[in-house]
Amino acid sequence: MLFGKRKQVVKRILIVEDEPLTAFDNENTLAAEGYEIVATVDDLDEALDVLEREQVDLIVSDVRLRTQKSGIELAKTAKGMGVPTLFATGHAYPGAAEIAVGCLLKPYTERQLCKAIASVDRHLQGEKVKKTKGLELFGRVDEAE
């Protein structure tokens, strides 16, 4: 579409973050960008409950959560349900490429978060995506980087 709004597959986002200020900022930033925030939770069990009862297009999750259970377990379960996970974390996980769509490294700005979600959206639609600062996408990405 030349001048119209592009198709969007990521509309409903689940935020999983145990740092209250980061969770609050992410929720407000993404809602202001027009995304529907399904829920903002801080542990694995709450996130799994949301996944059971709500349609979720993307999970934005920290790797480390407030309990011993982690975003890694969430991403594995979500992948099995067909829901992609974007890790937004300061703790890179070496096996992330097998369970997540990408990783946005902390600290990141509101602008970087919004660009990362837009990049994930395009990536999920099979489009080539230009490199975004702090974001690593897994799978089919623009190999010219």
N, CA, C and O atoms as CSV, one atom per row, in Angstrom:
chain,resi,resn,atom,element,x,y,z
A,1,MET,N,N,0.852,-1.156,0.000
A,1,MET,CA,C,0.000,0.000,0.000
A,1,MET,C,C,0.903,1.226,0.000
A,1,MET,O,O,1.754,1.369,0.878
A,2,LEU,N,N,0.727,2.105,-0.972
A,2,LEU,CA,C,1.656,3.204,-1.157
A,2,LEU,C,C,1.571,4.256,-0.059
A,2,LEU,O,O,2.584,4.571,0.565
A,3,PHE,N,N,0.385,4.808,0.192
A,3,PHE,CA,C,0.280,5.871,1.186
A,3,PHE,C,C,-0.593,5.505,2.368
A,3,PHE,O,O,-0.778,6.320,3.272
A,4,GLY,N,N,-1.130,4.306,2.382
A,4,GLY,CA,C,-1.984,3.880,3.480
A,4,GLY,C,C,-1.174,3.324,4.628
A,4,GLY,O,O,0.052,3.225,4.572
A,5,LYS,N,N,-1.891,2.968,5.656
A,5,LYS,CA,C,-1.229,2.369,6.817
A,5,LYS,C,C,-0.897,0.917,6.484
A,5,LYS,O,O,-1.722,0.204,5.911
A,6,ARG,N,N,0.314,0.477,6.844
A,6,ARG,CA,C,0.726,-0.887,6.551
A,6,ARG,C,C,0.010,-1.867,7.474
A,6,ARG,O,O,-0.417,-1.530,8.579
A,7,LYS,N,N,-0.102,-3.084,6.975
A,7,LYS,CA,C,-0.737,-4.149,7.741
A,7,LYS,C,C,0.074,-4.412,9.004
A,7,LYS,O,O,1.305,-4.371,8.994
A,8,GLN,N,N,-0.636,-4.679,10.076
A,8,GLN,CA,C,0.007,-4.904,11.361
A,8,GLN,C,C,-0.488,-6.224,11.924
A,8,GLN,O,O,-1.696,-6.446,11.999
A,9,VAL,N,N,0.435,-7.116,12.326
A,9,VAL,CA,C,0.033,-8.379,12.942
A,9,VAL,C,C,0.179,-8.340,14.458
A,9,VAL,O,O,-0.483,-9.096,15.169
A,10,VAL,N,N,1.034,-7.470,14.948
A,10,VAL,CA,C,1.197,-7.321,16.396
A,10,VAL,C,C,0.287,-6.183,16.850
A,10,VAL,O,O,0.548,-5.006,16.597
A,11,LYS,N,N,-0.778,-6.572,17.522
A,11,LYS,CA,C,-1.735,-5.582,18.037
A,11,LYS,C,C,-1.916,-5.717,19.543
A,11,LYS,O,O,-2.045,-4.723,20.257
A,12,ARG,N,N,-1.924,-6.966,20.017
A,12,ARG,CA,C,-2.194,-7.248,21.431
A,12,ARG,C,C,-0.923,-7.783,22.090
A,12,ARG,O,O,-0.407,-8.834,21.708
A,13,ILE,N,N,-0.428,-7.047,23.082
A,13,ILE,CA,C,0.871,-7.349,23.702
A,13,ILE,C,C,0.698,-7.670,25.182
A,13,ILE,O,O,-0.041,-7.000,25.903
A,14,LEU,N,N,1.394,-8.705,25.608
A,14,LEU,CA,C,1.513,-9.060,27.019
A,14,LEU,C,C,2.902,-8.631,27.470
A,14,LEU,O,O,3.906,-9.049,26.894
A,15,ILE,N,N,2.956,-7.792,28.505
A,15,ILE,CA,C,4.234,-7.330,29.059
A,15,ILE,C,C,4.517,-8.127,30.325
A,15,ILE,O,O,3.680,-8.205,31.224
A,16,VAL,N,N,5.716,-8.721,30.384
A,16,VAL,CA,C,6.126,-9.495,31.558
A,16,VAL,C,C,7.449,-8.901,32.036
A,16,VAL,O,O,8.501,-9.108,31.432
A,17,GLU,N,N,7.365,-8.159,33.134
A,17,GLU,CA,C,8.516,-7.394,33.630
A,17,GLU,C,C,8.385,-7.259,35.135
A,17,GLU,O,O,7.335,-6.856,35.635
A,18,ASP,N,N,9.463,-7.600,35.873
A,18,ASP,CA,C,9.389,-7.533,37.329
A,18,ASP,C,C,9.885,-6.217,37.914
A,18,ASP,O,O,9.777,-6.011,39.123
A,19,GLU,N,N,10.418,-5.336,37.107
A,19,GLU,CA,C,10.822,-4.007,37.567
A,19,GLU,C,C,9.632,-3.068,37.355
A,19,GLU,O,O,9.301,-2.763,36.209
A,20,PRO,N,N,8.978,-2.599,38.432
A,20,PRO,CA,C,7.744,-1.830,38.296
A,20,PRO,C,C,7.840,-0.589,37.397
A,20,PRO,O,O,6.940,-0.342,36.594
A,21,LEU,N,N,8.899,0.176,37.522
A,21,LEU,CA,C,9.023,1.385,36.706
A,21,LEU,C,C,9.160,1.049,35.224
A,21,LEU,O,O,8.553,1.703,34.377
A,22,THR,N,N,9.956,0.032,34.914
A,22,THR,CA,C,10.114,-0.394,33.521
A,22,THR,C,C,8.794,-0.915,32.973
A,22,THR,O,O,8.424,-0.600,31.842
A,23,ALA,N,N,8.086,-1.707,33.762
A,23,ALA,CA,C,6.790,-2.248,33.337
A,23,ALA,C,C,5.812,-1.110,33.052
A,23,ALA,O,O,5.125,-1.116,32.030
A,24,PHE,N,N,5.752,-0.142,33.951
A,24,PHE,CA,C,4.864,1.008,33.797
A,24,PHE,C,C,5.216,1.806,32.541
A,24,PHE,O,O,4.337,2.154,31.752
A,25,ASP,N,N,6.497,2.091,32.365
A,25,ASP,CA,C,6.943,2.843,31.179
A,25,ASP,C,C,6.625,2.090,29.888
A,25,ASP,O,O,6.126,2.683,28.931
A,26,ASN,N,N,6.913,0.790,29.855
A,26,ASN,CA,C,6.637,-0.008,28.655
A,26,ASN,C,C,5.146,-0.008,28.334
A,26,ASN,O,O,4.753,0.169,27.181
A,27,GLU,N,N,4.327,-0.205,29.347
A,27,GLU,CA,C,2.881,-0.234,29.141
A,27,GLU,C,C,2.380,1.095,28.573
A,27,GLU,O,O,1.633,1.112,27.595
A,28,ASN,N,N,2.786,2.192,29.179
A,28,ASN,CA,C,2.329,3.504,28.715
A,28,ASN,C,C,2.862,3.857,27.335
A,28,ASN,O,O,2.136,4.415,26.513
A,29,THR,N,N,4.116,3.537,27.078
A,29,THR,CA,C,4.722,3.819,25.777
A,29,THR,C,C,4.015,3.060,24.668
A,29,THR,O,O,3.653,3.641,23.645
A,30,LEU,N,N,3.819,1.772,24.867
A,30,LEU,CA,C,3.205,0.949,23.821
A,30,LEU,C,C,1.723,1.271,23.645
A,30,LEU,O,O,1.217,1.240,22.524
A,31,ALA,N,N,1.026,1.577,24.727
A,31,ALA,CA,C,-0.385,1.970,24.614
A,31,ALA,C,C,-0.498,3.281,23.834
A,31,ALA,O,O,-1.402,3.439,23.013
A,32,ALA,N,N,0.408,4.212,24.085
A,32,ALA,CA,C,0.394,5.488,23.360
A,32,ALA,C,C,0.674,5.289,21.868
A,32,ALA,O,O,0.256,6.103,21.045
A,33,GLU,N,N,1.373,4.218,21.522
A,33,GLU,CA,C,1.663,3.904,20.117
A,33,GLU,C,C,0.502,3.162,19.445
A,33,GLU,O,O,0.559,2.863,18.252
A,34,GLY,N,N,-0.541,2.872,20.208
A,34,GLY,CA,C,-1.724,2.236,19.627
A,34,GLY,C,C,-1.830,0.737,19.838
A,34,GLY,O,O,-2.759,0.109,19.329
A,35,TYR,N,N,-0.900,0.152,20.577
A,35,TYR,CA,C,-0.980,-1.274,20.871
A,35,TYR,C,C,-1.963,-1.495,22.025
A,35,TYR,O,O,-2.095,-0.653,22.913
A,36,GLU,N,N,-2.637,-2.623,21.994
A,36,GLU,CA,C,-3.510,-2.983,23.103
A,36,GLU,C,C,-2.690,-3.818,24.081
A,36,GLU,O,O,-2.172,-4.876,23.725
A,37,ILE,N,N,-2.579,-3.343,25.292
A,37,ILE,CA,C,-1.836,-4.070,26.310
A,37,ILE,C,C,-2.822,-5.024,26.983
A,37,ILE,O,O,-3.718,-4.600,27.713
A,38,VAL,N,N,-2.642,-6.305,26.726
A,38,VAL,CA,C,-3.536,-7.329,27.265
A,38,VAL,C,C,-3.395,-7.381,28.782
A,38,VAL,O,O,-4.391,-7.461,29.501
A,39,ALA,N,N,-2.161,-7.335,29.264
A,39,ALA,CA,C,-1.878,-7.330,30.697
A,39,ALA,C,C,-0.406,-6.989,30.890
A,39,ALA,O,O,0.417,-7.154,29.990
A,40,THR,N,N,-0.103,-6.511,32.084
A,40,THR,CA,C,1.277,-6.309,32.504
A,40,THR,C,C,1.429,-7.078,33.806
A,40,THR,O,O,0.801,-6.753,34.813
A,41,VAL,N,N,2.275,-8.104,33.771
A,41,VAL,CA,C,2.450,-8.984,34.928
A,41,VAL,C,C,3.935,-9.110,35.245
A,41,VAL,O,O,4.793,-8.709,34.459
A,42,ASP,N,N,4.221,-9.688,36.442
A,42,ASP,CA,C,5.625,-9.760,36.836
A,42,ASP,C,C,6.137,-11.159,37.143
A,42,ASP,O,O,7.236,-11.307,37.678
A,43,ASP,N,N,5.359,-12.192,36.815
A,43,ASP,CA,C,5.902,-13.535,37.011
A,43,ASP,C,C,5.315,-14.528,36.014
A,43,ASP,O,O,4.328,-14.248,35.333
A,44,LEU,N,N,5.939,-15.676,35.949
A,44,LEU,CA,C,5.588,-16.711,34.982
A,44,LEU,C,C,4.150,-17.193,35.136
A,44,LEU,O,O,3.424,-17.288,34.147
A,45,ASP,N,N,3.732,-17.497,36.351
A,45,ASP,CA,C,2.393,-18.044,36.558
A,45,ASP,C,C,1.305,-17.083,36.096
A,45,ASP,O,O,0.339,-17.496,35.454
A,46,GLU,N,N,1.461,-15.804,36.420
A,46,GLU,CA,C,0.484,-14.805,35.960
A,46,GLU,C,C,0.476,-14.717,34.437
A,46,GLU,O,O,-0.587,-14.618,33.824
A,47,ALA,N,N,1.653,-14.752,33.830
A,47,ALA,CA,C,1.754,-14.673,32.369
A,47,ALA,C,C,1.068,-15.868,31.714
A,47,ALA,O,O,0.362,-15.709,30.719
A,48,LEU,N,N,1.271,-17.061,32.265
A,48,LEU,CA,C,0.639,-18.251,31.712
A,48,LEU,C,C,-0.881,-18.191,31.848
A,48,LEU,O,O,-1.604,-18.645,30.962
A,49,ASP,N,N,-1.361,-17.632,32.955
A,49,ASP,CA,C,-2.808,-17.456,33.130
A,49,ASP,C,C,-3.373,-16.548,32.046
A,49,ASP,O,O,-4.433,-16.833,31.489
A,50,VAL,N,N,-2.673,-15.457,31.743
A,50,VAL,CA,C,-3.124,-14.533,30.698
A,50,VAL,C,C,-3.138,-15.239,29.350
A,50,VAL,O,O,-4.092,-15.095,28.586
A,51,LEU,N,N,-2.085,-16.006,29.049
A,51,LEU,CA,C,-2.016,-16.726,27.771
A,51,LEU,C,C,-3.161,-17.719,27.605
A,51,LEU,O,O,-3.628,-17.956,26.490
A,52,GLU,N,N,-3.609,-18.296,28.709
A,52,GLU,CA,C,-4.701,-19.270,28.661
A,52,GLU,C,C,-6.031,-18.625,28.301
A,52,GLU,O,O,-6.868,-19.251,27.652
A,53,ARG,N,N,-6.233,-17.377,28.717
A,53,ARG,CA,C,-7.558,-16.771,28.559
A,53,ARG,C,C,-7.640,-15.627,27.553
A,53,ARG,O,O,-8.742,-15.185,27.230
A,54,GLU,N,N,-6.528,-15.142,27.054
A,54,GLU,CA,C,-6.527,-13.984,26.159
A,54,GLU,C,C,-5.799,-14.296,24.858
A,54,GLU,O,O,-4.909,-15.145,24.812
A,55,GLN,N,N,-6.197,-13.588,23.799
A,55,GLN,CA,C,-5.437,-13.635,22.554
A,55,GLN,C,C,-4.258,-12.679,22.714
A,55,GLN,O,O,-4.440,-11.515,23.068
A,56,VAL,N,N,-3.058,-13.172,22.454
A,56,VAL,CA,C,-1.841,-12.372,22.559
A,56,VAL,C,C,-1.076,-12.514,21.253
A,56,VAL,O,O,-0.848,-13.626,20.776
A,57,ASP,N,N,-0.681,-11.384,20.677
A,57,ASP,CA,C,0.087,-11.402,19.431
A,57,ASP,C,C,1.589,-11.420,19.680
A,57,ASP,O,O,2.350,-11.937,18.862
A,58,LEU,N,N,2.019,-10.852,20.813
A,58,LEU,CA,C,3.444,-10.778,21.141
A,58,LEU,C,C,3.605,-10.642,22.647
A,58,LEU,O,O,2.846,-9.933,23.307
A,59,ILE,N,N,4.602,-11.331,23.174
A,59,ILE,CA,C,4.988,-11.171,24.576
A,59,ILE,C,C,6.291,-10.389,24.597
A,59,ILE,O,O,7.237,-10.727,23.886
A,60,VAL,N,N,6.337,-9.344,25.413
A,60,VAL,CA,C,7.578,-8.612,25.658
A,60,VAL,C,C,7.966,-8.970,27.082
A,60,VAL,O,O,7.305,-8.557,28.035
A,61,SER,N,N,9.047,-9.743,27.228
A,61,SER,CA,C,9.379,-10.299,28.536
A,61,SER,C,C,10.843,-10.124,28.896
A,61,SER,O,O,11.732,-10.230,28.051
A,62,ASP,N,N,11.065,-9.855,30.168
A,62,ASP,CA,C,12.412,-9.893,30.712
A,62,ASP,C,C,12.815,-11.363,30.812
A,62,ASP,O,O,11.952,-12.238,30.882
A,63,VAL,N,N,14.102,-11.634,30.819
A,63,VAL,CA,C,14.570,-13.014,30.997
A,63,VAL,C,C,14.473,-13.399,32.466
A,63,VAL,O,O,14.020,-14.495,32.796
A,64,ARG,N,N,14.895,-12.503,33.345
A,64,ARG,CA,C,14.834,-12.776,34.787
A,64,ARG,C,C,13.580,-12.133,35.364
A,64,ARG,O,O,13.314,-10.951,35.144
A,65,LEU,N,N,12.810,-12.931,36.108
A,65,LEU,CA,C,11.584,-12.443,36.731
A,65,LEU,C,C,11.696,-12.537,38.242
A,65,LEU,O,O,12.697,-13.032,38.760
A,66,ARG,N,N,10.681,-12.069,38.955
A,66,ARG,CA,C,10.776,-11.950,40.416
A,66,ARG,C,C,10.821,-13.285,41.152
A,66,ARG,O,O,11.304,-13.344,42.283
A,67,THR,N,N,10.335,-14.338,40.545
A,67,THR,CA,C,10.426,-15.653,41.181
A,67,THR,C,C,11.571,-16.413,40.527
A,67,THR,O,O,12.229,-15.884,39.631
A,68,GLN,N,N,11.811,-17.606,40.948
A,68,GLN,CA,C,12.879,-18.416,40.358
A,68,GLN,C,C,12.549,-18.792,38.921
A,68,GLN,O,O,13.440,-19.098,38.129
A,69,LYS,N,N,11.266,-18.766,38.592
A,69,LYS,CA,C,10.854,-19.089,37.229
A,69,LYS,C,C,11.201,-17.907,36.330
A,69,LYS,O,O,11.216,-16.759,36.776
A,70,SER,N,N,11.477,-18.194,35.080
A,70,SER,CA,C,12.017,-17.135,34.231
A,70,SER,C,C,11.240,-16.928,32.945
A,70,SER,O,O,10.358,-17.708,32.585
A,71,GLY,N,N,11.601,-15.849,32.267
A,71,GLY,CA,C,11.053,-15.553,30.955
A,71,GLY,C,C,11.414,-16.619,29.935
A,71,GLY,O,O,10.739,-16.762,28.915
A,72,ILE,N,N,12.471,-17.363,30.203
A,72,ILE,CA,C,12.875,-18.448,29.303
A,72,ILE,C,C,11.799,-19.530,29.288
A,72,ILE,O,O,11.407,-20.012,28.225
A,73,GLU,N,N,11.325,-19.908,30.473
A,73,GLU,CA,C,10.253,-20.896,30.552
A,73,GLU,C,C,8.989,-20.377,29.862
A,73,GLU,O,O,8.295,-21.127,29.175
A,74,LEU,N,N,8.701,-19.095,30.051
A,74,LEU,CA,C,7.539,-18.487,29.412
A,74,LEU,C,C,7.664,-18.543,27.896
A,74,LEU,O,O,6.713,-18.910,27.206
A,75,ALA,N,N,8.831,-18.182,27.377
A,75,ALA,CA,C,9.039,-18.175,25.921
A,75,ALA,C,C,8.892,-19.577,25.336
A,75,ALA,O,O,8.333,-19.743,24.252
A,76,LYS,N,N,9.389,-20.581,26.047
A,76,LYS,CA,C,9.251,-21.966,25.570
A,76,LYS,C,C,7.783,-22.370,25.493
A,76,LYS,O,O,7.348,-22.954,24.500
A,77,THR,N,N,7.025,-22.065,26.531
A,77,THR,CA,C,5.602,-22.402,26.550
A,77,THR,C,C,4.852,-21.626,25.477
A,77,THR,O,O,4.027,-22.186,24.755
A,78,ALA,N,N,5.145,-20.331,25.379
A,78,ALA,CA,C,4.462,-19.479,24.404
A,78,ALA,C,C,4.742,-19.941,22.976
A,78,ALA,O,O,3.845,-19.946,22.133
A,79,LYS,N,N,5.981,-20.327,22.709
A,79,LYS,CA,C,6.320,-20.809,21.371
A,79,LYS,C,C,5.467,-22.011,21.006
A,79,LYS,O,O,4.998,-22.123,19.873
A,80,GLY,N,N,5.265,-22.906,21.958
A,80,GLY,CA,C,4.423,-24.072,21.732
A,80,GLY,C,C,2.969,-23.711,21.459
A,80,GLY,O,O,2.229,-24.488,20.857
A,81,MET,N,N,2.569,-22.526,21.906
A,81,MET,CA,C,1.200,-22.039,21.686
A,81,MET,C,C,1.120,-21.144,20.440
A,81,MET,O,O,0.052,-20.645,20.085
A,82,GLY,N,N,2.267,-20.954,19.789
A,82,GLY,CA,C,2.278,-20.114,18.595
A,82,GLY,C,C,2.344,-18.629,18.870
A,82,GLY,O,O,2.017,-17.828,17.995
A,83,VAL,N,N,2.763,-18.239,20.072
A,83,VAL,CA,C,2.859,-16.826,20.437
A,83,VAL,C,C,4.339,-16.449,20.527
A,83,VAL,O,O,5.074,-17.026,21.328
A,84,PRO,N,N,4.783,-15.483,19.712
A,84,PRO,CA,C,6.198,-15.094,19.749
A,84,PRO,C,C,6.536,-14.260,20.982
A,84,PRO,O,O,5.695,-13.544,21.526
A,85,THR,N,N,7.797,-14.375,21.403
A,85,THR,CA,C,8.301,-13.615,22.542
A,85,THR,C,C,9.470,-12.749,22.092
A,85,THR,O,O,10.363,-13.207,21.379
A,86,LEU,N,N,9.449,-11.500,22.518
A,86,LEU,CA,C,10.588,-10.602,22.361
A,86,LEU,C,C,11.163,-10.409,23.752
A,86,LEU,O,O,10.496,-9.863,24.631
A,87,PHE,N,N,12.403,-10.856,23.961
A,87,PHE,CA,C,13.049,-10.597,25.238
A,87,PHE,C,C,13.478,-9.140,25.280
A,87,PHE,O,O,14.098,-8.638,24.342
A,88,ALA,N,N,13.145,-8.463,26.373
A,88,ALA,CA,C,13.596,-7.101,26.634
A,88,ALA,C,C,14.361,-7.202,27.950
A,88,ALA,O,O,13.766,-7.185,29.028
A,89,THR,N,N,15.674,-7.305,27.852
A,89,THR,CA,C,16.442,-7.737,29.014
A,89,THR,C,C,17.857,-7.189,29.026
A,89,THR,O,O,18.409,-6.818,27.990
A,90,GLY,N,N,18.414,-7.146,30.187
A,90,GLY,CA,C,19.823,-6.823,30.339
A,90,GLY,C,C,20.672,-8.071,30.473
A,90,GLY,O,O,21.894,-7.998,30.604
A,91,HIS,N,N,20.004,-9.226,30.438
A,91,HIS,CA,C,20.676,-10.513,30.629
A,91,HIS,C,C,20.466,-11.376,29.402
A,91,HIS,O,O,19.502,-12.137,29.328
A,92,ALA,N,N,21.355,-11.261,28.453
A,92,ALA,CA,C,21.228,-12.044,27.216
A,92,ALA,C,C,21.221,-13.533,27.543
A,92,ALA,O,O,21.929,-13.992,28.440
A,93,TYR,N,N,20.414,-14.269,26.805
A,93,TYR,CA,C,20.302,-15.710,26.988
A,93,TYR,C,C,20.833,-16.387,25.733
A,93,TYR,O,O,20.296,-16.161,24.649
A,94,PRO,N,N,21.873,-17.208,25.846
A,94,PRO,CA,C,22.502,-17.811,24.671
A,94,PRO,C,C,21.563,-18.633,23.788
A,94,PRO,O,O,21.770,-18.690,22.575
A,95,GLY,N,N,20.545,-19.267,24.354
A,95,GLY,CA,C,19.632,-20.094,23.567
A,95,GLY,C,C,18.386,-19.358,23.103
A,95,GLY,O,O,17.416,-19.984,22.676
A,96,ALA,N,N,18.407,-18.038,23.182
A,96,ALA,CA,C,17.220,-17.244,22.859
A,96,ALA,C,C,16.725,-17.460,21.434
A,96,ALA,O,O,15.519,-17.442,21.192
A,97,ALA,N,N,17.632,-17.661,20.496
A,97,ALA,CA,C,17.238,-17.796,19.086
A,97,ALA,C,C,16.326,-18.998,18.850
A,97,ALA,O,O,15.581,-19.023,17.870
A,98,GLU,N,N,16.374,-19.983,19.724
A,98,GLU,CA,C,15.545,-21.166,19.552
A,98,GLU,C,C,14.140,-20.999,20.116
A,98,GLU,O,O,13.245,-21.772,19.776
A,99,ILE,N,N,13.931,-19.988,20.986
A,99,ILE,CA,C,12.624,-19.861,21.637
A,99,ILE,C,C,11.979,-18.490,21.475
A,99,ILE,O,O,10.796,-18.332,21.779
A,100,ALA,N,N,12.722,-17.502,21.005
A,100,ALA,CA,C,12.187,-16.142,20.915
A,100,ALA,C,C,12.364,-15.588,19.509
A,100,ALA,O,O,13.164,-16.090,18.719
A,101,VAL,N,N,11.607,-14.553,19.219
A,101,VAL,CA,C,11.697,-13.900,17.911
A,101,VAL,C,C,12.847,-12.881,17.890
A,101,VAL,O,O,13.352,-12.520,16.828
A,102,GLY,N,N,13.249,-12.428,19.087
A,102,GLY,CA,C,14.338,-11.468,19.143
A,102,GLY,C,C,14.657,-11.077,20.565
A,102,GLY,O,O,14.049,-11.561,21.520
A,103,CYS,N,N,15.643,-10.170,20.685
A,103,CYS,CA,C,16.085,-9.696,21.984
A,103,CYS,C,C,16.429,-8.216,21.890
A,103,CYS,O,O,17.235,-7.813,21.051
A,104,LEU,N,N,15.817,-7.408,22.752
A,104,LEU,CA,C,16.110,-5.988,22.870
A,104,LEU,C,C,16.863,-5.810,24.179
A,104,LEU,O,O,16.343,-6.107,25.254
A,105,LEU,N,N,18.100,-5.318,24.073
A,105,LEU,CA,C,18.942,-5.211,25.263
A,105,LEU,C,C,18.676,-3.935,26.055
A,105,LEU,O,O,18.558,-2.847,25.491
A,106,LYS,N,N,18.584,-4.096,27.381
A,106,LYS,CA,C,18.462,-2.959,28.287
A,106,LYS,C,C,19.836,-2.359,28.497
A,106,LYS,O,O,20.828,-3.085,28.431
A,107,PRO,N,N,19.933,-1.103,28.740
A,107,PRO,CA,C,18.837,-0.134,28.770
A,107,PRO,C,C,18.434,0.265,27.352
A,107,PRO,O,O,19.275,0.341,26.456
A,108,TYR,N,N,17.163,0.513,27.162
A,108,TYR,CA,C,16.649,0.972,25.874
A,108,TYR,C,C,15.733,2.167,26.108
A,108,TYR,O,O,15.196,2.351,27.201
A,109,THR,N,N,15.566,2.965,25.077
A,109,THR,CA,C,14.695,4.130,25.157
A,109,THR,C,C,13.284,3.748,24.722
A,109,THR,O,O,13.060,2.667,24.179
A,110,GLU,N,N,12.342,4.645,24.966
A,110,GLU,CA,C,10.971,4.420,24.493
A,110,GLU,C,C,10.971,4.268,22.974
A,110,GLU,O,O,10.281,3.408,22.426
A,111,ARG,N,N,11.739,5.099,22.312
A,111,ARG,CA,C,11.810,5.045,20.846
A,111,ARG,C,C,12.365,3.697,20.378
A,111,ARG,O,O,11.846,3.109,19.430
A,112,GLN,N,N,13.415,3.209,21.037
A,112,GLN,CA,C,13.975,1.912,20.666
A,112,GLN,C,C,12.954,0.797,20.874
A,112,GLN,O,O,12.867,-0.116,20.053
A,113,LEU,N,N,12.191,0.855,21.944
A,113,LEU,CA,C,11.172,-0.157,22.198
A,113,LEU,C,C,10.126,-0.150,21.083
A,113,LEU,O,O,9.759,-1.206,20.569
A,114,CYS,N,N,9.651,1.029,20.713
A,114,CYS,CA,C,8.641,1.128,19.654
A,114,CYS,C,C,9.194,0.646,18.317
A,114,CYS,O,O,8.510,-0.064,17.580
A,115,LYS,N,N,10.428,1.031,18.005
A,115,LYS,CA,C,11.045,0.566,16.762
A,115,LYS,C,C,11.242,-0.942,16.784
A,115,LYS,O,O,11.090,-1.602,15.756
A,116,ALA,N,N,11.579,-1.491,17.945
A,116,ALA,CA,C,11.772,-2.940,18.068
A,116,ALA,C,C,10.460,-3.677,17.807
A,116,ALA,O,O,10.450,-4.680,17.094
A,117,ILE,N,N,9.366,-3.198,18.369
A,117,ILE,CA,C,8.068,-3.852,18.165
A,117,ILE,C,C,7.675,-3.765,16.690
A,117,ILE,O,O,7.186,-4.742,16.122
A,118,ALA,N,N,7.883,-2.611,16.073
A,118,ALA,CA,C,7.574,-2.452,14.647
A,118,ALA,C,C,8.441,-3.390,13.801
A,118,ALA,O,O,7.962,-3.974,12.829
A,119,SER,N,N,9.701,-3.531,14.169
A,119,SER,CA,C,10.598,-4.432,13.442
A,119,SER,C,C,10.159,-5.883,13.596
A,119,SER,O,O,10.175,-6.645,12.629
A,120,VAL,N,N,9.767,-6.265,14.802
A,120,VAL,CA,C,9.270,-7.625,15.040
A,120,VAL,C,C,8.023,-7.866,14.202
A,120,VAL,O,O,7.866,-8.938,13.618
A,121,ASP,N,N,7.149,-6.893,14.140
A,121,ASP,CA,C,5.924,-7.019,13.345
A,121,ASP,C,C,6.261,-7.310,11.882
A,121,ASP,O,O,5.709,-8.233,11.283
A,122,ARG,N,N,7.155,-6.529,11.323
A,122,ARG,CA,C,7.557,-6.743,9.925
A,122,ARG,C,C,8.260,-8.093,9.763
A,122,ARG,O,O,8.025,-8.814,8.793
A,123,HIS,N,N,9.108,-8.417,10.707
A,123,HIS,CA,C,9.845,-9.690,10.685
A,123,HIS,C,C,8.875,-10.874,10.686
A,123,HIS,O,O,9.068,-11.840,9.948
A,124,LEU,N,N,7.842,-10.797,11.510
A,124,LEU,CA,C,6.858,-11.875,11.585
A,124,LEU,C,C,6.075,-12.027,10.284
A,124,LEU,O,O,5.532,-13.094,9.997
A,125,GLN,N,N,6.022,-10.956,9.504
A,125,GLN,CA,C,5.335,-10.997,8.217
A,125,GLN,C,C,6.270,-11.408,7.081
A,125,GLN,O,O,5.878,-11.425,5.914
A,126,GLY,N,N,7.520,-11.742,7.442
A,126,GLY,CA,C,8.473,-12.214,6.449
A,126,GLY,C,C,9.199,-11.120,5.701
A,126,GLY,O,O,9.880,-11.400,4.715
A,127,GLU,N,N,9.071,-9.881,6.142
A,127,GLU,CA,C,9.752,-8.770,5.488
A,127,GLU,C,C,11.205,-8.686,5.955
A,127,GLU,O,O,11.550,-9.130,7.050
A,128,LYS,N,N,12.036,-8.114,5.107
A,128,LYS,CA,C,13.402,-7.821,5.516
A,128,LYS,C,C,13.361,-6.618,6.448
A,128,LYS,O,O,12.617,-5.664,6.220
A,129,VAL,N,N,14.163,-6.676,7.491
A,129,VAL,CA,C,14.144,-5.641,8.518
A,129,VAL,C,C,15.541,-5.063,8.676
A,129,VAL,O,O,16.520,-5.795,8.819
A,130,LYS,N,N,15.618,-3.731,8.649
A,130,LYS,CA,C,16.907,-3.078,8.881
A,130,LYS,C,C,17.290,-3.212,10.351
A,130,LYS,O,O,16.436,-3.295,11.233
A,131,LYS,N,N,18.585,-3.231,10.583
A,131,LYS,CA,C,19.091,-3.355,11.945
A,131,LYS,C,C,18.642,-2.162,12.782
A,131,LYS,O,O,18.721,-1.012,12.349
A,132,THR,N,N,18.171,-2.461,13.988
A,132,THR,CA,C,17.751,-1.452,14.947
A,132,THR,C,C,18.684,-1.527,16.148
A,132,THR,O,O,19.003,-2.617,16.622
A,133,LYS,N,N,19.118,-0.382,16.636
A,133,LYS,CA,C,20.054,-0.333,17.762
A,133,LYS,C,C,19.503,-1.110,18.963
A,133,LYS,O,O,18.378,-0.881,19.406
A,134,GLY,N,N,20.318,-2.025,19.471
A,134,GLY,CA,C,19.971,-2.789,20.654
A,134,GLY,C,C,19.086,-3.992,20.411
A,134,GLY,O,O,18.806,-4.754,21.336
A,135,LEU,N,N,18.634,-4.175,19.158
A,135,LEU,CA,C,17.717,-5.264,18.840
A,135,LEU,C,C,18.406,-6.313,17.985
A,135,LEU,O,O,19.071,-5.997,16.998
A,136,GLU,N,N,18.235,-7.560,18.381
A,136,GLU,CA,C,18.677,-8.678,17.557
A,136,GLU,C,C,17.450,-9.522,17.252
A,136,GLU,O,O,16.765,-9.989,18.162
A,137,LEU,N,N,17.176,-9.714,15.966
A,137,LEU,CA,C,16.079,-10.578,15.547
A,137,LEU,C,C,16.643,-11.929,15.166
A,137,LEU,O,O,17.759,-12.024,14.654
A,138,PHE,N,N,15.875,-12.967,15.415
A,138,PHE,CA,C,16.322,-14.316,15.122
A,138,PHE,C,C,15.537,-14.871,13.943
A,138,PHE,O,O,14.385,-14.503,13.714
A,139,GLY,N,N,16.174,-15.748,13.212
A,139,GLY,CA,C,15.514,-16.338,12.055
A,139,GLY,C,C,15.808,-15.535,10.814
A,139,GLY,O,O,16.921,-15.044,10.630
A,140,ARG,N,N,14.803,-15.398,9.952
A,140,ARG,CA,C,14.967,-14.712,8.681
A,140,ARG,C,C,15.036,-13.202,8.885
A,140,ARG,O,O,14.019,-12.539,9.093
A,141,VAL,N,N,16.249,-12.677,8.821
A,141,VAL,CA,C,16.482,-11.242,8.963
A,141,VAL,C,C,17.343,-10.817,7.800
A,141,VAL,O,O,17.975,-11.652,7.154
A,142,ASP,N,N,17.373,-9.541,7.529
A,142,ASP,CA,C,18.167,-9.002,6.429
A,142,ASP,C,C,19.629,-9.429,6.599
A,142,ASP,O,O,20.331,-8.944,7.486
A,143,GLU,N,N,20.071,-10.341,5.733
A,143,GLU,CA,C,21.424,-10.881,5.838
A,143,GLU,C,C,22.488,-9.897,5.370
A,143,GLU,O,O,23.677,-10.174,5.524
A,144,ALA,N,N,22.102,-8.767,4.809
A,144,ALA,CA,C,23.072,-7.777,4.331
A,144,ALA,C,C,23.770,-7.050,5.475
A,144,ALA,O,O,24.711,-6.290,5.248
A,145,GLU,N,N,23.320,-7.277,6.673
A,145,GLU,CA,C,23.913,-6.575,7.831
A,145,GLU,C,C,25.336,-7.025,8.031
A,145,GLU,O,O,26.009,-6.556,8.950
